[in-house]
Amino acid sequence: MKSKLKNSITIKWKDSTIELLPSKAILIKETNELLISDIHLGKGEYYQAKGIPLTNNQDHINFARIYQLVKNLKPKKLLILGDLFHSKFSISKELLSRVEDLSHILKIKIELIEGNHDKGCNVINIPRFKMKTSLNLLYSHEPIDHQDPNLLNICGHYHPKVYIKNMKTKIAFKCFALDEKKNNLYLPAFGDLTGGHICRNEFKKWAIISESTILEI
């Protein structure tokens, strides 16, 4: 379904309106909640410490994208569905300060659904939860086999991707993915320094072609 939001796609779940954004985020219309997942802040520093030359500029880019999203959409709340950080061993004082000041700077409430990479990453000003419900939606980091036909589980963790063929080559794109059998909707990884897993063929998929283009597959 075409969305009233520019360059996004709308899907309906019972009484919930879910906007899939090419910025790798979801906006829930009824509650004005903005959802992102798998930012993996500090990943560059983590691999640099192991002798692998990854850029550490990506954290600045991720923060800038979050600022722009909130400025444009003006959500009531930002929910991060896990893996805000990459490792407790790569959190600098500067990075910790930027995260803890984020709610104040954005002037909105921020909540974290704890991911597997967030273990031991302690921050103030951002409440954390194992999972959370809103309307008929269940937010978690890893998918939950809830077996409730009226509930949609929105989660991250797997960094879903899809192949799109172009002539004789195929290119992998980040995507949203819906498992209609288990009622799990997967967000693409918000962070750029992230790998990914190719989705199962039976999943419904929406590919992120660019920061302004999302395509139903």
N, C-alpha and C positions, 0 to 999 in steps of 0.2 A: 504494500500500500504506500502510495506517495505521501510524504509528510508535508505539513505546513512549514516546518523548519527547513531552511534552505539546505539542499544537498544531503538530506537525510532520508531514512526509510522508516516508516511506522509499522509496527506489528501490534496486534491486540492480543491480550491474554485476559479472558473473562472481562472484568471491568477496568483493567489496567491498560494504559496506552504507553507503549515502549518505543522510544525514538532511538534508532541506531544511527550514530553519527560517524562520519568519515574520520573524525578526530580520535577514533578508537574509544569512544565513550558512549554511555547510554543515559538518556534523560527520561525519567518517569514523569509523565505529564501531571497526573493527579496529585502527586506529593512534591513535585519540583525537586526531586533528588537526582543528583548527577553521580553516575557510577563510573569508576575507572578501576583497572586492575593491573598488577604486575609491572610496577614502575622500575623496580630493582635499582634504587639509588645506591651509589657507591660501588657499582659493579666494575667500573673502570679501575678504581683504586684497588679493588680486591685482586684483580688479575695482574695489575702492575706489580703488586707485592710478590707475586709468584713468577715475575720475570716475563710476563706476557704483555707486549706493548699495546694496550688499549687506551683510547682517548678518555680523559676524565672530564671533557667538556660537555658530555651528554647530560649530566645532571642539570647543568644550567639550562640546556634546551628543554628538558622535561619540565622544570619549574616554569619556564616562560610559556610553555604550552598550557600548563594548568592555569596560570594567571589569565591567559587569553580566553580560555574556555569559560572560566567563571565570569570574566568581564562581559563576554558576549551573551551568555545564557542566563546569568543572574539566578543561579539555583538557590534553593533554601538551605540545602545541605550537600556536602561532598562526601561520598562513601567510597573508600578505597578497599576493594575486595581482595586484599592480601598481597604480600610481597612488595610492600612499600620500599623495603630495603633489600639488598642482596645478601648481606652478611653482617653480623654484629662486629666482625673484625675489620670492617672497612668504613666505619662511621667516624668521620673526622668531627672535630668540635664545630667547625664551620657548617658542615652538613647537618649536624644535629640541631644547631641553632636555627638554620633556615627552615627545617621541618617544624620545629616547635613554635616558630613565629608565623607559620603559614595561615593558621586560622585567624589570627589577628590582622594580618596583612589583607587577606581575602574578605574579612568581615562576614564569614559564614561559619557554621558548625562543620567540623570534620570528624568523621568516625572511621576507624580501621577495623576491618574483619581480618583477624590474624591469619597470615599465611605461613607456610613452612619455613620461608626464609626470614620471617620476622621474629623467630624465637631468639630471645635474649636481647632484642633491640628495643630498649626501653626509652620511651619519649613521654614528655608531659604535654598537656593541652590537647591530646588526641585520644579520646576514649577508644578502647579496643574490645572486640567481641569475638566469640568463636563463630557465631552465626547470628542472623537477625531477620525478622519478618517485617514486611510492610505490605499492607493490603493482602493480595493473594500471591505475594512474591516472597521467596526465601533467598536471602543473600548469604553466600558462603565463599570460601576460597576454593576448596576442592569440591567437585560435584557430590551431591548427596542423593542417595537412592531412597527417596522419601515415599514413593508409592501412593501419593495423594493426587488424584486426577485433577483437582482444582488448584493445585499449587505449582507454580513455575519456579524452579531453582535457577537463579542467576549467579554465575560463578566465573572464576578465572582459571589459573594454575597451569593449563595445558598449552597456552600460547597458540591457539589454533591458526592453521594456515591452509590454503587451498591452491592447487596448481591450476593455472589458466594457460591453455595452449596458444602459442603465437607462431604461426607457420610451422616449422619443424621443431621448434623449441617449446619448452613449458617453463613458466615463471611462477614462483611461489609468492603469494600475497597473504598478508595477515587478513583474518576474517572473523566475523561473528559466526557462530555455529549453533544450530538448534538440534538437539536429539529429541525428536518428537515421541519416541517410545518411552523415554524416562523423564521427559519434561525438564531437561537441563539446557539452559542457554549460556553459552560460553562467550566471554569477552576476549577480544584480542589483547595481547600485551601492549600496555601503554608505552612502556619504555622502549627505546630503539635498540639498546644493546641486549637484545633477547633473541634466542633461537625460536623454534616452534615445532609443532607436530602437525603433520598433514591429517586433515579430518577424514573420518570414515565417509564412504560414498553415500551412505543413507542419510547423513546429516543434511539439513537444509543450511545453506551457506550464503553469506553476503560478504563479498571481497572488498577490502580497503585498497582501492587503486591509487589514491593520492589523498592528501589532506582535505580535498574538496570533492572527492568522488567515491561513492560506494555503489557496488553493483551486485544485484541478486544473481546467484549462479543457478 
